[in-house]
Amino acid sequence: MLSALKPLESLADTASLVPEASLIHPRLSGAVYPFKISVSQSVLDDLQSRLSRTRWPDEVVGADWDYGTNREYLQQLTTYWRQGYDWRAQEAKLNQFPQFMTEVDGHELHFIHIEGKGSNPQPLLLTHGWPDSFFRFVKLIPLLTDPVRYGGRAEDAFTVVVPDIPGFGFSQRPIKPGYDTASAADSFAQLMTNVLGYKKFVAHGGDFGASITEQLGLRHPEVLTAIHLLNVPPQHAQNIKPG
C-alpha cells in the first residue's frame, strides 16, 4: 500500500548536477549568508515519541476511504515514518543544493540560487504552491540550468532562484497580519533585484504560487521579462464560464 511513498531516491543524482561554483555566488551581498538544513535531534526524538503515542480512532468496518483517511493506510505510514524513513539521509541530499538566507521586508527568506550554464542564462524565479516548499522544483532545476545535458540548447539555460514563501519551508513566517500574495510578490521582487542584483527576470508559479506570480506581473512589470502560470489563480475561477 505504501509503494508510492519513496524517499528522495533520485535526488542524489539531481543534486550532483549542481555545479560547485554555484555555492559561492558573485552577486551575493553581505546580507545574504549560506544556509544548511539541520533539524535538531531533540525535534526528531519528539516526533518519534508523539508518533509512538498515537491514539487511533475507531473505524466503520469496510469503510475504506469513504469517511476520511483509511486507518490501516495511516498506521502503515506512521510505522514507515518511525522505522523506515531516514531523515538524516534526506537532509544530506537536500543540503547538496546551494541554499541561502536573507532578510526581506523584515522576514528571514530562505532560497536556492543556482547559476545556469552558458554565456547568458536568464534569471528565473520559481514560486511553489501550498502546502509546499522549494522541494517541488528539485528535479526540474538541472533541466533549466543545464539544458545541453538533456538535449537542449545552451541559449535556453536559466539561472534559477527558488525561495520558500514566508511561512513555508525554512522561510520565517509573517510576523504581522495582512501578509498576502501581493506582499510575497513585493518580497520576491526585492530578492531578485535589490538582493541578487538582477535588472530583469522571468517568473513562474503554480498553485498558490500562480497568484504570487500574477501579482509580480501586476505590481512589478518593469523588472519582468515574462511570467508563466501553471494554472489560473483561484480568485478568477468564478469568472470562467464553461464552453
VOGU-3710 file (C-alpha; in Angstrom, 3 decimals, decimal comma):
1> mlsalkples> 0,000/0,000/0,000  2,933/2,301/0,651  4,774/1,571/-2,585  4,339/5,189/-3,704  5,940/6,545/-0,545  9,559/6,755/-1,562  12,335/8,894/-0,083  14,497/11,087/-2,283  15,921/8,194/-4,263  16,625/10,231/-7,394
11> ladtaslvpe> 17,568/13,432/-5,621  21,170/12,346/-5,163  21,591/12,230/-8,939  19,773/15,522/-9,314  21,884/17,256/-6,681  25,107/16,004/-8,228  24,330/18,107/-11,285  24,604/21,342/-9,275  27,956/23,000/-10,087  30,219/23,542/-7,099
21> aslihprlsg> 30,886/27,103/-8,238  27,280/27,993/-7,541  27,882/27,602/-3,824  29,600/30,992/-3,835  27,605/33,384/-5,959  29,352/36,614/-7,064  26,196/38,719/-6,736  25,513/37,831/-3,119  25,661/40,818/-0,802  26,811/40,815/2,807
31> avypfkisvs> 23,159/40,484/3,857  22,992/37,001/2,343  24,524/34,015/4,075  24,757/30,300/3,259  22,205/28,016/4,890  22,220/24,304/5,672  19,224/22,296/6,846  19,937/20,946/10,334  16,949/19,696/12,297  17,928/19,174/15,923
41> qsvlddlqsr> 17,892/15,632/17,265  15,518/16,714/20,048  12,903/17,613/17,406  13,273/14,211/15,735  13,097/12,453/19,091  9,963/14,370/19,995  8,350/13,378/16,694  9,182/9,725/17,342  7,687/9,985/20,811  4,458/11,576/19,607
51> lsrtrwpdev> 4,050/9,078/16,777  4,538/6,181/19,192  1,740/7,581/21,386  -0,812/7,993/18,597  -4,356/7,228/19,754  -6,051/5,598/16,794  -9,773/6,308/16,269  -12,427/3,698/15,670  -13,328/2,914/12,076  -16,513/1,656/10,447
61> vgadwdygtn> -15,956/-1,891/9,163  -15,381/-1,816/5,413  -15,306/1,997/5,280  -12,100/2,067/3,253  -11,658/5,787/2,304  -15,376/6,700/2,322  -15,260/8,663/5,606  -11,739/10,046/5,507  -8,239/8,623/5,638  -8,104/4,850/5,754
71> reylqqltty> -6,855/3,865/9,214  -4,791/0,892/8,053  -3,031/3,057/5,487  -2,277/5,753/8,059  -0,956/3,167/10,524  1,378/1,758/7,861  2,516/5,265/7,005  3,208/6,037/10,665  5,224/2,827/11,004  7,221/3,866/7,958
81> wrqgydwraq> 7,910/7,307/9,487  9,093/5,669/12,717  11,081/2,719/11,378  11,836/3,142/7,674  12,345/6,829/6,980  15,857/8,216/7,435  15,565/11,983/7,804  19,317/12,488/8,135  19,908/10,855/4,744  17,305/13,086/3,098
91> eaklnqfpqf> 18,661/16,135/4,918  22,127/15,445/3,497  20,762/15,121/-0,031  18,822/18,384/0,257  21,935/20,119/1,538  23,722/19,371/-1,729  21,738/22,278/-3,156  23,195/25,766/-2,567  20,834/27,399/-0,091  20,869/30,883/1,376
101> mtevdghelh> 19,056/33,141/3,825  18,484/36,873/3,656  16,172/39,407/5,259  13,485/40,976/3,065  10,658/43,130/4,426  11,562/42,076/7,951  11,354/38,340/7,161  14,146/35,790/7,020  13,774/34,402/3,489  15,219/31,010/2,506
111> fihiegkgsn> 16,065/30,346/-1,124  18,039/28,197/-3,561  20,220/30,021/-6,103  21,896/28,083/-8,913  23,790/29,583/-11,844  22,844/28,388/-15,311  25,490/27,102/-17,691  26,211/29,075/-20,836  27,180/32,589/-21,809  23,957/34,368/-20,877
121> pqplllthgw> 21,499/32,357/-18,753  18,271/34,198/-17,973  17,365/34,698/-14,303  14,256/32,661/-13,456  12,208/32,857/-10,261  10,213/29,706/-9,416  7,425/30,034/-6,837  5,900/26,961/-5,213  2,334/26,370/-4,048  0,541/25,292/-0,871
131> pdsffrfvkl> 1,471/23,385/1,250  4,863/23,212/-0,320  8,475/24,385/-0,445  11,473/24,667/-2,752  11,486/20,857/-2,927  8,769/20,997/-5,602  11,377/22,007/-8,181  14,466/19,934/-7,343  14,087/17,576/-10,309  13,347/20,444/-12,682
141> iplltdpvry> 16,345/22,592/-11,733  19,026/20,638/-13,685  16,890/20,722/-16,846  16,688/24,506/-16,601  20,260/25,261/-15,583  21,973/22,823/-17,960  19,662/22,117/-20,929  22,523/20,917/-23,146  22,970/17,878/-20,928  19,377/16,885/-21,730
151> ggraedaftv> 19,428/17,541/-25,453  18,534/21,233/-25,316  20,358/24,382/-26,354  22,833/26,384/-24,283  20,994/29,619/-25,104  17,915/28,249/-23,311  19,671/27,982/-19,935  18,340/29,742/-16,837  19,881/30,830/-13,572  17,319/29,539/-11,080
161> vvpdipgfgf> 16,152/31,140/-7,846  13,658/29,209/-5,709  12,502/30,908/-2,488  10,287/29,431/0,180  7,175/31,575/0,599  7,247/33,222/4,058  5,660/30,773/6,482  6,638/27,751/4,368  9,749/25,579/4,320  12,601/27,360/6,047
171> sqrpikpgyd> 11,443/30,939/5,490  10,269/32,818/8,567  6,523/33,053/8,997  4,921/36,508/8,648  5,024/38,354/11,956  2,206/40,821/11,217  -1,353/40,282/9,928  -2,208/41,080/6,338  0,684/39,350/4,572  -0,804/38,152/1,278
181> tasaadsfaq> 0,123/37,245/-2,303  0,862/40,872/-3,129  3,177/41,086/-0,112  5,001/37,937/-1,209  5,319/39,347/-4,729  6,904/42,515/-3,325  9,319/40,430/-1,234  10,349/38,282/-4,190  10,831/41,334/-6,431  13,176/42,755/-3,793
191> lmtnvlgykk> 15,014/39,437/-3,538  15,632/39,293/-7,277  16,555/42,938/-7,799  17,846/44,588/-4,618  19,441/41,486/-3,082  20,610/39,426/-6,064  21,120/42,326/-8,450  19,088/41,219/-11,463  17,623/44,052/-13,543  15,051/41,800/-15,210
201> fvahggdfga> 13,923/38,211/-14,713  11,339/35,621/-15,736  8,841/34,384/-13,118  6,929/31,099/-12,916  4,352/29,959/-10,381  1,896/27,160/-9,840  -0,971/26,615/-7,411  -0,720/29,354/-4,763  2,483/30,470/-6,483  0,476/31,376/-9,577
211> siteqlglrh> -1,304/34,079/-7,573  2,035/35,449/-6,350  3,453/35,402/-9,880  0,374/37,198/-11,191  0,894/39,876/-8,541  4,513/40,194/-9,652  3,270/40,941/-13,159  0,734/43,477/-11,923  2,934/45,235/-9,374  6,447/44,963/-10,838
221> pevltaihll> 6,186/44,797/-14,653  9,313/46,918/-15,079  11,580/44,144/-13,764  9,924/41,226/-15,577  10,756/39,766/-18,963  7,774/37,387/-18,810  5,598/35,395/-16,431  4,365/31,807/-16,754  1,424/30,435/-14,748  0,837/26,737/-14,261
231> nvppqhaqni> -2,823/27,433/-13,514  -5,332/30,262/-13,414  -5,185/31,877/-9,951  -8,206/30,573/-7,992  -9,705/34,008/-7,375  -10,508/34,157/-11,102  -12,271/30,789/-11,203  -15,705/32,332/-10,631  -15,287/34,382/-13,787  -14,525/31,377/-16,017
241> kpg> -17,571/30,195/-17,900  -17,814/26,691/-19,389  -17,884/26,201/-23,121
//
